[in-house]
Amino acid sequence: MYAAYENVPADLKRRLAGAMGMQGQQYGVGRRIDITLPLESTHHCAQPIFVTNPGSGRKALYVASQNSMWIDGMDRDESEVLLQQLFAIAEDPAIIYEHVWRPGDLVMWDNLACLHARVDWPSEQRRRLCRCTVEGEPLYYRTRKTREGMS
């Protein structure tokens, strides 16, 4: 998502500087979240469109077509047009890495800096995942109340 941020046009970076996106989760969908779902029925939170890695200072695009619902405080139609532009940048095949698995592989990634997904695999093959979470600095501090009353 660092490469995606670098590919966002400068005018769009300026326009969306400080903007928050509403992120939601709709388990098992495998495609764009249903943005007509009431927020009360959806696990959701507002997060920055652009984030800065507290360790490296690098900026990253922080949207995903599967769970970015809208840009907070913006007309929904305008928000959708801008999000579609950002999704196209984030999903550009030129910046996608696809790992070809071999027995014994270990892959680690920074959730801040990449979108990750899997493709289907044969059901007779074993798949083992382990998660390691590292504590660190918050990506941002909430300094204002959102429309949903979060602070």
Helices and strands as residue ranges (DSSP letters): H 2-7, H 10-16, E 20-25, G 39-41, E 43-48, E 50-52, E 59-61, E 68-71, H 76-90, G 93-95
